[in-house]
Amino acid sequence: MGLKRGGLLLSLLVLPLYVPTLIFGAEIVKRGAAGMAVQVPLLLLAGITLGAAALLPFASALALRINLR
């Protein structure tokens, strides 16, 4: 990502990671406004968050290793 136009490339790579969060977040708001149960989309959103948190140290280490080469 050290390119001069790396911002555009980075946004294209990260954008698909935001889509599930937006979908489940909107579903939680929709169900909450309708008075329905919000547990299922909330648990799916929590699962995505915990999965990302579990993989974050490995991705950070890989990015640092690549940057140091």
mmCIF file of the N, C-alpha and C atoms, coordinates in Angstrom:
data_MODEL
# 
_entry.id   MODEL 
# 
loop_
_atom_site.group_PDB 
_atom_site.id 
_atom_site.type_symbol 
_atom_site.label_atom_id 
_atom_site.label_alt_id 
_atom_site.label_comp_id 
_atom_site.label_asym_id 
_atom_site.label_entity_id 
_atom_site.label_seq_id 
_atom_site.pdbx_PDB_ins_code 
_atom_site.Cartn_x 
_atom_site.Cartn_y 
_atom_site.Cartn_z 
_atom_site.occupancy 
_atom_site.B_iso_or_equiv 
_atom_site.pdbx_formal_charge 
_atom_site.auth_seq_id 
_atom_site.auth_comp_id 
_atom_site.auth_asym_id 
_atom_site.auth_atom_id 
_atom_site.pdbx_PDB_model_num 
ATOM 1   N N  . MET A 1 1  ? 0.803   -1.183  0.000  1.00 0.00 ? 1  MET A N  1 
ATOM 2   C CA . MET A 1 1  ? 0.000   0.000   0.000  1.00 0.00 ? 1  MET A CA 1 
ATOM 3   C C  . MET A 1 1  ? 0.858   1.263   0.000  1.00 0.00 ? 1  MET A C  1 
ATOM 4   N N  . GLY A 1 2  ? 2.096   1.131   -0.302 1.00 0.00 ? 2  GLY A N  1 
ATOM 5   C CA . GLY A 1 2  ? 2.965   2.280   -0.318 1.00 0.00 ? 2  GLY A CA 1 
ATOM 6   C C  . GLY A 1 2  ? 2.920   3.047   -1.632 1.00 0.00 ? 2  GLY A C  1 
ATOM 7   N N  . LEU A 1 3  ? 1.975   2.743   -2.474 1.00 0.00 ? 3  LEU A N  1 
ATOM 8   C CA . LEU A 1 3  ? 1.840   3.437   -3.740 1.00 0.00 ? 3  LEU A CA 1 
ATOM 9   C C  . LEU A 1 3  ? 1.260   4.828   -3.530 1.00 0.00 ? 3  LEU A C  1 
ATOM 10  N N  . LYS A 1 4  ? 1.464   5.694   -4.504 1.00 0.00 ? 4  LYS A N  1 
ATOM 11  C CA . LYS A 1 4  ? 0.915   7.043   -4.399 1.00 0.00 ? 4  LYS A CA 1 
ATOM 12  C C  . LYS A 1 4  ? -0.606  7.037   -4.459 1.00 0.00 ? 4  LYS A C  1 
ATOM 13  N N  . ARG A 1 5  ? -1.161  6.112   -5.177 1.00 0.00 ? 5  ARG A N  1 
ATOM 14  C CA . ARG A 1 5  ? -2.614  5.986   -5.261 1.00 0.00 ? 5  ARG A CA 1 
ATOM 15  C C  . ARG A 1 5  ? -3.091  4.787   -4.453 1.00 0.00 ? 5  ARG A C  1 
ATOM 16  N N  . GLY A 1 6  ? -2.417  4.497   -3.354 1.00 0.00 ? 6  GLY A N  1 
ATOM 17  C CA . GLY A 1 6  ? -2.772  3.367   -2.515 1.00 0.00 ? 6  GLY A CA 1 
ATOM 18  C C  . GLY A 1 6  ? -4.088  3.553   -1.788 1.00 0.00 ? 6  GLY A C  1 
ATOM 19  N N  . GLY A 1 7  ? -4.523  4.808   -1.616 1.00 0.00 ? 7  GLY A N  1 
ATOM 20  C CA . GLY A 1 7  ? -5.790  5.073   -0.937 1.00 0.00 ? 7  GLY A CA 1 
ATOM 21  C C  . GLY A 1 7  ? -6.965  4.492   -1.689 1.00 0.00 ? 7  GLY A C  1 
ATOM 22  N N  . LEU A 1 8  ? -6.962  4.611   -2.993 1.00 0.00 ? 8  LEU A N  1 
ATOM 23  C CA . LEU A 1 8  ? -8.037  4.049   -3.803 1.00 0.00 ? 8  LEU A CA 1 
ATOM 24  C C  . LEU A 1 8  ? -8.014  2.526   -3.754 1.00 0.00 ? 8  LEU A C  1 
ATOM 25  N N  . LEU A 1 9  ? -6.837  1.963   -3.853 1.00 0.00 ? 9  LEU A N  1 
ATOM 26  C CA . LEU A 1 9  ? -6.711  0.512   -3.791 1.00 0.00 ? 9  LEU A CA 1 
ATOM 27  C C  . LEU A 1 9  ? -7.132  -0.008  -2.421 1.00 0.00 ? 9  LEU A C  1 
ATOM 28  N N  . LEU A 1 10 ? -6.734  0.675   -1.379 1.00 0.00 ? 10 LEU A N  1 
ATOM 29  C CA . LEU A 1 10 ? -7.098  0.263   -0.031 1.00 0.00 ? 10 LEU A CA 1 
ATOM 30  C C  . LEU A 1 10 ? -8.602  0.329   0.178  1.00 0.00 ? 10 LEU A C  1 
ATOM 31  N N  . SER A 1 11 ? -9.245  1.368   -0.334 1.00 0.00 ? 11 SER A N  1 
ATOM 32  C CA . SER A 1 11 ? -10.696 1.473   -0.175 1.00 0.00 ? 11 SER A CA 1 
ATOM 33  C C  . SER A 1 11 ? -11.419 0.361   -0.943 1.00 0.00 ? 11 SER A C  1 
ATOM 34  N N  . LEU A 1 12 ? -10.913 -0.021  -2.082 1.00 0.00 ? 12 LEU A N  1 
ATOM 35  C CA . LEU A 1 12 ? -11.533 -1.116  -2.834 1.00 0.00 ? 12 LEU A CA 1 
ATOM 36  C C  . LEU A 1 12 ? -11.337 -2.461  -2.157 1.00 0.00 ? 12 LEU A C  1 
ATOM 37  N N  . LEU A 1 13 ? -10.233 -2.626  -1.440 1.00 0.00 ? 13 LEU A N  1 
ATOM 38  C CA . LEU A 1 13 ? -9.996  -3.880  -0.740 1.00 0.00 ? 13 LEU A CA 1 
ATOM 39  C C  . LEU A 1 13 ? -10.796 -3.977  0.558  1.00 0.00 ? 13 LEU A C  1 
ATOM 40  N N  . VAL A 1 14 ? -11.024 -2.866  1.208  1.00 0.00 ? 14 VAL A N  1 
ATOM 41  C CA . VAL A 1 14 ? -11.678 -2.868  2.513  1.00 0.00 ? 14 VAL A CA 1 
ATOM 42  C C  . VAL A 1 14 ? -13.194 -2.777  2.389  1.00 0.00 ? 14 VAL A C  1 
ATOM 43  N N  . LEU A 1 15 ? -13.709 -2.226  1.315  1.00 0.00 ? 15 LEU A N  1 
ATOM 44  C CA . LEU A 1 15 ? -15.144 -2.040  1.144  1.00 0.00 ? 15 LEU A CA 1 
ATOM 45  C C  . LEU A 1 15 ? -15.952 -3.330  1.305  1.00 0.00 ? 15 LEU A C  1 
ATOM 46  N N  . PRO A 1 16 ? -15.558 -4.461  0.746  1.00 0.00 ? 16 PRO A N  1 
ATOM 47  C CA . PRO A 1 16 ? -16.348 -5.685  0.951  1.00 0.00 ? 16 PRO A CA 1 
ATOM 48  C C  . PRO A 1 16 ? -16.399 -6.144  2.403  1.00 0.00 ? 16 PRO A C  1 
ATOM 49  N N  . LEU A 1 17 ? -15.469 -5.712  3.215  1.00 0.00 ? 17 LEU A N  1 
ATOM 50  C CA . LEU A 1 17 ? -15.490 -6.092  4.621  1.00 0.00 ? 17 LEU A CA 1 
ATOM 51  C C  . LEU A 1 17 ? -16.537 -5.305  5.407  1.00 0.00 ? 17 LEU A C  1 
ATOM 52  N N  . TYR A 1 18 ? -16.930 -4.138  4.914  1.00 0.00 ? 18 TYR A N  1 
ATOM 53  C CA . TYR A 1 18 ? -17.933 -3.326  5.589  1.00 0.00 ? 18 TYR A CA 1 
ATOM 54  C C  . TYR A 1 18 ? -19.359 -3.760  5.278  1.00 0.00 ? 18 TYR A C  1 
ATOM 55  N N  . VAL A 1 19 ? -19.569 -4.406  4.167  1.00 0.00 ? 19 VAL A N  1 
ATOM 56  C CA . VAL A 1 19 ? -20.920 -4.720  3.708  1.00 0.00 ? 19 VAL A CA 1 
ATOM 57  C C  . VAL A 1 19 ? -21.679 -5.619  4.683  1.00 0.00 ? 19 VAL A C  1 
ATOM 58  N N  . PRO A 1 20 ? -21.140 -6.734  5.186  1.00 0.00 ? 20 PRO A N  1 
ATOM 59  C CA . PRO A 1 20 ? -21.903 -7.538  6.147  1.00 0.00 ? 20 PRO A CA 1 
ATOM 60  C C  . PRO A 1 20 ? -22.248 -6.766  7.413  1.00 0.00 ? 20 PRO A C  1 
ATOM 61  N N  . THR A 1 21 ? -21.339 -5.911  7.877  1.00 0.00 ? 21 THR A N  1 
ATOM 62  C CA . THR A 1 21 ? -21.609 -5.111  9.061  1.00 0.00 ? 21 THR A CA 1 
ATOM 63  C C  . THR A 1 21 ? -22.766 -4.150  8.809  1.00 0.00 ? 21 THR A C  1 
ATOM 64  N N  . LEU A 1 22 ? -22.792 -3.541  7.645  1.00 0.00 ? 22 LEU A N  1 
ATOM 65  C CA . LEU A 1 22 ? -23.890 -2.638  7.309  1.00 0.00 ? 22 LEU A CA 1 
ATOM 66  C C  . LEU A 1 22 ? -25.221 -3.384  7.186  1.00 0.00 ? 22 LEU A C  1 
ATOM 67  N N  . ILE A 1 23 ? -25.188 -4.562  6.592  1.00 0.00 ? 23 ILE A N  1 
ATOM 68  C CA . ILE A 1 23 ? -26.416 -5.332  6.412  1.00 0.00 ? 23 ILE A CA 1 
ATOM 69  C C  . ILE A 1 23 ? -26.990 -5.764  7.757  1.00 0.00 ? 23 ILE A C  1 
ATOM 70  N N  . PHE A 1 24 ? -26.153 -6.354  8.608  1.00 0.00 ? 24 PHE A N  1 
ATOM 71  C CA . PHE A 1 24 ? -26.652 -6.823  9.901  1.00 0.00 ? 24 PHE A CA 1 
ATOM 72  C C  . PHE A 1 24 ? -26.996 -5.665  10.825 1.00 0.00 ? 24 PHE A C  1 
ATOM 73  N N  . GLY A 1 25 ? -26.255 -4.566  10.746 1.00 0.00 ? 25 GLY A N  1 
ATOM 74  C CA . GLY A 1 25 ? -26.587 -3.388  11.546 1.00 0.00 ? 25 GLY A CA 1 
ATOM 75  C C  . GLY A 1 25 ? -27.928 -2.806  11.141 1.00 0.00 ? 25 GLY A C  1 
ATOM 76  N N  . ALA A 1 26 ? -28.190 -2.715  9.854  1.00 0.00 ? 26 ALA A N  1 
ATOM 77  C CA . ALA A 1 26 ? -29.480 -2.208  9.383  1.00 0.00 ? 26 ALA A CA 1 
ATOM 78  C C  . ALA A 1 26 ? -30.615 -3.159  9.775  1.00 0.00 ? 26 ALA A C  1 
ATOM 79  N N  . GLU A 1 27 ? -30.352 -4.443  9.748  1.00 0.00 ? 27 GLU A N  1 
ATOM 80  C CA . GLU A 1 27 ? -31.373 -5.421  10.150 1.00 0.00 ? 27 GLU A CA 1 
ATOM 81  C C  . GLU A 1 27 ? -31.689 -5.300  11.632 1.00 0.00 ? 27 GLU A C  1 
ATOM 82  N N  . ILE A 1 28 ? -30.677 -5.042  12.453 1.00 0.00 ? 28 ILE A N  1 
ATOM 83  C CA . ILE A 1 28 ? -30.904 -4.852  13.890 1.00 0.00 ? 28 ILE A CA 1 
ATOM 84  C C  . ILE A 1 28 ? -31.783 -3.632  14.126 1.00 0.00 ? 28 ILE A C  1 
ATOM 85  N N  . VAL A 1 29 ? -31.480 -2.537  13.432 1.00 0.00 ? 29 VAL A N  1 
ATOM 86  C CA . VAL A 1 29 ? -32.273 -1.313  13.591 1.00 0.00 ? 29 VAL A CA 1 
ATOM 87  C C  . VAL A 1 29 ? -33.703 -1.531  13.112 1.00 0.00 ? 29 VAL A C  1 
ATOM 88  N N  . LYS A 1 30 ? -33.862 -2.221  11.974 1.00 0.00 ? 30 LYS A N  1 
ATOM 89  C CA . LYS A 1 30 ? -35.198 -2.471  11.427 1.00 0.00 ? 30 LYS A CA 1 
ATOM 90  C C  . LYS A 1 30 ? -36.031 -3.326  12.375 1.00 0.00 ? 30 LYS A C  1 
ATOM 91  N N  . ARG A 1 31 ? -35.422 -4.394  12.884 1.00 0.00 ? 31 ARG A N  1 
ATOM 92  C CA . ARG A 1 31 ? -36.146 -5.258  13.814 1.00 0.00 ? 31 ARG A CA 1 
ATOM 93  C C  . ARG A 1 31 ? -36.439 -4.565  15.134 1.00 0.00 ? 31 ARG A C  1 
ATOM 94  N N  . GLY A 1 32 ? -35.494 -3.757  15.608 1.00 0.00 ? 32 GLY A N  1 
ATOM 95  C CA . GLY A 1 32 ? -35.720 -3.033  16.852 1.00 0.00 ? 32 GLY A CA 1 
ATOM 96  C C  . GLY A 1 32 ? -36.845 -2.025  16.723 1.00 0.00 ? 32 GLY A C  1 
ATOM 97  N N  . ALA A 1 33 ? -36.928 -1.340  15.582 1.00 0.00 ? 33 ALA A N  1 
ATOM 98  C CA . ALA A 1 33 ? -37.994 -0.369  15.359 1.00 0.00 ? 33 ALA A CA 1 
ATOM 99  C C  . ALA A 1 33 ? -39.354 -1.044  15.224 1.00 0.00 ? 33 ALA A C  1 
ATOM 100 N N  . ALA A 1 34 ? -39.356 -2.267  14.702 1.00 0.00 ? 34 ALA A N  1 
ATOM 101 C CA . ALA A 1 34 ? -40.614 -2.994  14.524 1.00 0.00 ? 34 ALA A CA 1 
ATOM 102 C C  . ALA A 1 34 ? -41.026 -3.751  15.774 1.00 0.00 ? 34 ALA A C  1 
ATOM 103 N N  . GLY A 1 35 ? -40.165 -3.759  16.789 1.00 0.00 ? 35 GLY A N  1 
ATOM 104 C CA . GLY A 1 35 ? -40.485 -4.462  18.026 1.00 0.00 ? 35 GLY A CA 1 
ATOM 105 C C  . GLY A 1 35 ? -40.231 -5.957  17.964 1.00 0.00 ? 35 GLY A C  1 
ATOM 106 N N  . MET A 1 36 ? -39.476 -6.385  16.985 1.00 0.00 ? 36 MET A N  1 
ATOM 107 C CA . MET A 1 36 ? -39.165 -7.810  16.844 1.00 0.00 ? 36 MET A CA 1 
ATOM 108 C C  . MET A 1 36 ? -37.890 -8.142  17.613 1.00 0.00 ? 36 MET A C  1 
ATOM 109 N N  . ALA A 1 37 ? -37.583 -9.424  17.721 1.00 0.00 ? 37 ALA A N  1 
ATOM 110 C CA . ALA A 1 37 ? -36.369 -9.868  18.406 1.00 0.00 ? 37 ALA A CA 1 
ATOM 111 C C  . ALA A 1 37 ? -35.140 -9.538  17.559 1.00 0.00 ? 37 ALA A C  1 
ATOM 112 N N  . VAL A 1 38 ? -34.107 -9.033  18.210 1.00 0.00 ? 38 VAL A N  1 
ATOM 113 C CA . VAL A 1 38 ? -32.889 -8.633  17.502 1.00 0.00 ? 38 VAL A CA 1 
ATOM 114 C C  . VAL A 1 38 ? -31.715 -9.559  17.796 1.00 0.00 ? 38 VAL A C  1 
ATOM 115 N N  . GLN A 1 39 ? -31.947 -10.674 18.466 1.00 0.00 ? 39 GLN A N  1 
ATOM 116 C CA . GLN A 1 39 ? -30.852 -11.529 18.902 1.00 0.00 ? 39 GLN A CA 1 
ATOM 117 C C  . GLN A 1 39 ? -30.078 -12.154 17.745 1.00 0.00 ? 39 GLN A C  1 
ATOM 118 N N  . VAL A 1 40 ? -30.752 -12.631 16.729 1.00 0.00 ? 40 VAL A N  1 
ATOM 119 C CA . VAL A 1 40 ? -30.063 -13.352 15.644 1.00 0.00 ? 40 VAL A CA 1 
ATOM 120 C C  . VAL A 1 40 ? -29.105 -12.441 14.872 1.00 0.00 ? 40 VAL A C  1 
ATOM 121 N N  . PRO A 1 41 ? -29.551 -11.296 14.351 1.00 0.00 ? 41 PRO A N  1 
ATOM 122 C CA . PRO A 1 41 ? -28.577 -10.455 13.650 1.00 0.00 ? 41 PRO A CA 1 
ATOM 123 C C  . PRO A 1 41 ? -27.519 -9.884  14.581 1.00 0.00 ? 41 PRO A C  1 
ATOM 124 N N  . LEU A 1 42 ? -27.879 -9.673  15.857 1.00 0.00 ? 42 LEU A N  1 
ATOM 125 C CA . LEU A 1 42 ? -26.902 -9.168  16.813 1.00 0.00 ? 42 LEU A CA 1 
ATOM 126 C C  . LEU A 1 42 ? -25.822 -10.213 17.092 1.00 0.00 ? 42 LEU A C  1 
ATOM 127 N N  . LEU A 1 43 ? -26.214 -11.474 17.193 1.00 0.00 ? 43 LEU A N  1 
ATOM 128 C CA . LEU A 1 43 ? -25.228 -12.543 17.385 1.00 0.00 ? 43 LEU A CA 1 
ATOM 129 C C  . LEU A 1 43 ? -24.352 -12.733 16.148 1.00 0.00 ? 43 LEU A C  1 
ATOM 130 N N  . LEU A 1 44 ? -24.931 -12.599 14.966 1.00 0.00 ? 44 LEU A N  1 
ATOM 131 C CA . LEU A 1 44 ? -24.134 -12.697 13.744 1.00 0.00 ? 44 LEU A CA 1 
ATOM 132 C C  . LEU A 1 44 ? -23.133 -11.548 13.656 1.00 0.00 ? 44 LEU A C  1 
ATOM 133 N N  . LEU A 1 45 ? -23.556 -10.362 14.022 1.00 0.00 ? 45 LEU A N  1 
ATOM 134 C CA . LEU A 1 45 ? -22.661 -9.208  14.027 1.00 0.00 ? 45 LEU A CA 1 
ATOM 135 C C  . LEU A 1 45 ? -21.562 -9.379  15.068 1.00 0.00 ? 45 LEU A C  1 
ATOM 136 N N  . ALA A 1 46 ? -21.911 -9.926  16.231 1.00 0.00 ? 46 ALA A N  1 
ATOM 137 C CA . ALA A 1 46 ? -20.905 -10.200 17.258 1.00 0.00 ? 46 ALA A CA 1 
ATOM 138 C C  . ALA A 1 46 ? -19.927 -11.269 16.790 1.00 0.00 ? 46 ALA A C  1 
ATOM 139 N N  . GLY A 1 47 ? -20.412 -12.273 16.063 1.00 0.00 ? 47 GLY A N  1 
ATOM 140 C CA . GLY A 1 47 ? -19.534 -13.309 15.525 1.00 0.00 ? 47 GLY A CA 1 
ATOM 141 C C  . GLY A 1 47 ? -18.549 -12.756 14.513 1.00 0.00 ? 47 GLY A C  1 
ATOM 142 N N  . ILE A 1 48 ? -19.018 -11.864 13.655 1.00 0.00 ? 48 ILE A N  1 
ATOM 143 C CA . ILE A 1 48 ? -18.133 -11.236 12.682 1.00 0.00 ? 48 ILE A CA 1 
ATOM 144 C C  . ILE A 1 48 ? -17.068 -10.412 13.397 1.00 0.00 ? 48 ILE A C  1 
ATOM 145 N N  . THR A 1 49 ? -17.492 -9.676  14.423 1.00 0.00 ? 49 THR A N  1 
ATOM 146 C CA . THR A 1 49 ? -16.557 -8.839  15.180 1.00 0.00 ? 49 THR A CA 1 
ATOM 147 C C  . THR A 1 49 ? -15.510 -9.683  15.888 1.00 0.00 ? 49 THR A C  1 
ATOM 148 N N  . LEU A 1 50 ? -15.925 -10.757 16.540 1.00 0.00 ? 50 LEU A N  1 
ATOM 149 C CA . LEU A 1 50 ? -14.976 -11.621 17.244 1.00 0.00 ? 50 LEU A CA 1 
ATOM 150 C C  . LEU A 1 50 ? -14.051 -12.346 16.267 1.00 0.00 ? 50 LEU A C  1 
ATOM 151 N N  . GLY A 1 51 ? -14.576 -12.739 15.124 1.00 0.00 ? 51 GLY A N  1 
ATOM 152 C CA . GLY A 1 51 ? -13.729 -13.373 14.114 1.00 0.00 ? 51 GLY A CA 1 
ATOM 153 C C  . GLY A 1 51 ? -12.676 -12.423 13.579 1.00 0.00 ? 51 GLY A C  1 
ATOM 154 N N  . ALA A 1 52 ? -13.072 -11.182 13.342 1.00 0.00 ? 52 ALA A N  1 
ATOM 155 C CA . ALA A 1 52 ? -12.114 -10.183 12.873 1.00 0.00 ? 52 ALA A CA 1 
ATOM 156 C C  . ALA A 1 52 ? -11.078 -9.881  13.941 1.00 0.00 ? 52 ALA A C  1 
ATOM 157 N N  . ALA A 1 53 ? -11.515 -9.812  15.200 1.00 0.00 ? 53 ALA A N  1 
ATOM 158 C CA . ALA A 1 53 ? -10.582 -9.553  16.299 1.00 0.00 ? 53 ALA A CA 1 
ATOM 159 C C  . ALA A 1 53 ? -9.595  -10.704 16.482 1.00 0.00 ? 53 ALA A C  1 
ATOM 160 N N  . ALA A 1 54 ? -10.036 -11.919 16.199 1.00 0.00 ? 54 ALA A N  1 
ATOM 161 C CA . ALA A 1 54 ? -9.143  -13.071 16.320 1.00 0.00 ? 54 ALA A CA 1 
ATOM 162 C C  . ALA A 1 54 ? -8.095  -13.096 15.210 1.00 0.00 ? 54 ALA A C  1 
ATOM 163 N N  . LEU A 1 55 ? -8.447  -12.620 14.032 1.00 0.00 ? 55 LEU A N  1 
ATOM 164 C CA . LEU A 1 55 ? -7.519  -12.631 12.902 1.00 0.00 ? 55 LEU A CA 1 
ATOM 165 C C  . LEU A 1 55 ? -6.652  -11.382 12.820 1.00 0.00 ? 55 LEU A C  1 
ATOM 166 N N  . LEU A 1 56 ? -7.000  -10.351 13.562 1.00 0.00 ? 56 LEU A N  1 
ATOM 167 C CA . LEU A 1 56 ? -6.290  -9.080  13.483 1.00 0.00 ? 56 LEU A CA 1 
ATOM 168 C C  . LEU A 1 56 ? -4.805  -9.175  13.829 1.00 0.00 ? 56 LEU A C  1 
ATOM 169 N N  . PRO A 1 57 ? -4.388  -9.881  14.883 1.00 0.00 ? 57 PRO A N  1 
ATOM 170 C CA . PRO A 1 57 ? -2.945  -9.958  15.161 1.00 0.00 ? 57 PRO A CA 1 
ATOM 171 C C  . PRO A 1 57 ? -2.142  -10.616 14.041 1.00 0.00 ? 57 PRO A C  1 
ATOM 172 N N  . PHE A 1 58 ? -2.709  -11.630 13.419 1.00 0.00 ? 58 PHE A N  1 
ATOM 173 C CA . PHE A 1 58 ? -2.005  -12.309 12.336 1.00 0.00 ? 58 PHE A CA 1 
ATOM 174 C C  . PHE A 1 58 ? -1.891  -11.411 11.103 1.00 0.00 ? 58 PHE A C  1 
ATOM 175 N N  . ALA A 1 59 ? -2.962  -10.678 10.794 1.00 0.00 ? 59 ALA A N  1 
ATOM 176 C CA . ALA A 1 59 ? -2.927  -9.766  9.660  1.00 0.00 ? 59 ALA A CA 1 
ATOM 177 C C  . ALA A 1 59 ? -1.952  -8.620  9.916  1.00 0.00 ? 59 ALA A C  1 
ATOM 178 N N  . SER A 1 60 ? -1.913  -8.130  11.147 1.00 0.00 ? 60 SER A N  1 
ATOM 179 C CA . SER A 1 60 ? -0.977  -7.059  11.490 1.00 0.00 ? 60 SER A CA 1 
ATOM 180 C C  . SER A 1 60 ? 0.464   -7.538  11.383 1.00 0.00 ? 60 SER A C  1 
ATOM 181 N N  . ALA A 1 61 ? 0.725   -8.729  11.887 1.00 0.00 ? 61 ALA A N  1 
ATOM 182 C CA . ALA A 1 61 ? 2.080   -9.279  11.798 1.00 0.00 ? 61 ALA A CA 1 
ATOM 183 C C  . ALA A 1 61 ? 2.505   -9.477  10.352 1.00 0.00 ? 61 ALA A C  1 
ATOM 184 N N  . LEU A 1 62 ? 1.602   -9.955  9.521  1.00 0.00 ? 62 LEU A N  1 
ATOM 185 C CA . LEU A 1 62 ? 1.913   -10.146 8.111  1.00 0.00 ? 62 LEU A CA 1 
ATOM 186 C C  . LEU A 1 62 ? 2.182   -8.808  7.424  1.00 0.00 ? 62 LEU A C  1 
ATOM 187 N N  . ALA A 1 63 ? 1.381   -7.799  7.733  1.00 0.00 ? 63 ALA A N  1 
ATOM 188 C CA . ALA A 1 63 ? 1.592   -6.481  7.130  1.00 0.00 ? 63 ALA A CA 1 
ATOM 189 C C  . ALA A 1 63 ? 2.926   -5.889  7.562  1.00 0.00 ? 63 ALA A C  1 
ATOM 190 N N  . LEU A 1 64 ? 3.274   -6.053  8.827  1.00 0.00 ? 64 LEU A N  1 
ATOM 191 C CA . LEU A 1 64 ? 4.573   -5.558  9.302  1.00 0.00 ? 64 LEU A CA 1 
ATOM 192 C C  . LEU A 1 64 ? 5.724   -6.306  8.653  1.00 0.00 ? 64 LEU A C  1 
ATOM 193 N N  . ARG A 1 65 ? 5.561   -7.627  8.509  1.00 0.00 ? 65 ARG A N  1 
ATOM 194 C CA . ARG A 1 65 ? 6.612   -8.431  7.895  1.00 0.00 ? 65 ARG A CA 1 
ATOM 195 C C  . ARG A 1 65 ? 6.827   -8.023  6.437  1.00 0.00 ? 65 ARG A C  1 
ATOM 196 N N  . ILE A 1 66 ? 5.734   -7.775  5.722  1.00 0.00 ? 66 ILE A N  1 
ATOM 197 C CA . ILE A 1 66 ? 5.837   -7.362  4.321  1.00 0.00 ? 66 ILE A CA 1 
ATOM 198 C C  . ILE A 1 66 ? 6.463   -5.969  4.224  1.00 0.00 ? 66 ILE A C  1 
ATOM 199 N N  . ASN A 1 67 ? 6.109   -5.088  5.151  1.00 0.00 ? 67 ASN A N  1 
ATOM 200 C CA . ASN A 1 67 ? 6.625   -3.716  5.113  1.00 0.00 ? 67 ASN A CA 1 
ATOM 201 C C  . ASN A 1 67 ? 8.122   -3.670  5.433  1.00 0.00 ? 67 ASN A C  1 
ATOM 202 N N  . LEU A 1 68 ? 8.621   -4.590  6.229  1.00 0.00 ? 68 LEU A N  1 
ATOM 203 C CA . LEU A 1 68 ? 10.020  -4.581  6.604  1.00 0.00 ? 68 LEU A CA 1 
ATOM 204 C C  . LEU A 1 68 ? 10.929  -5.168  5.522  1.00 0.00 ? 68 LEU A C  1 
ATOM 205 N N  . ARG A 1 69 ? 10.388  -5.836  4.558  1.00 0.00 ? 69 ARG A N  1 
ATOM 206 C CA . ARG A 1 69 ? 11.207  -6.428  3.481  1.00 0.00 ? 69 ARG A CA 1 
ATOM 207 C C  . ARG A 1 69 ? 11.726  -5.391  2.559  1.00 0.00 ? 69 ARG A C  1 
# 
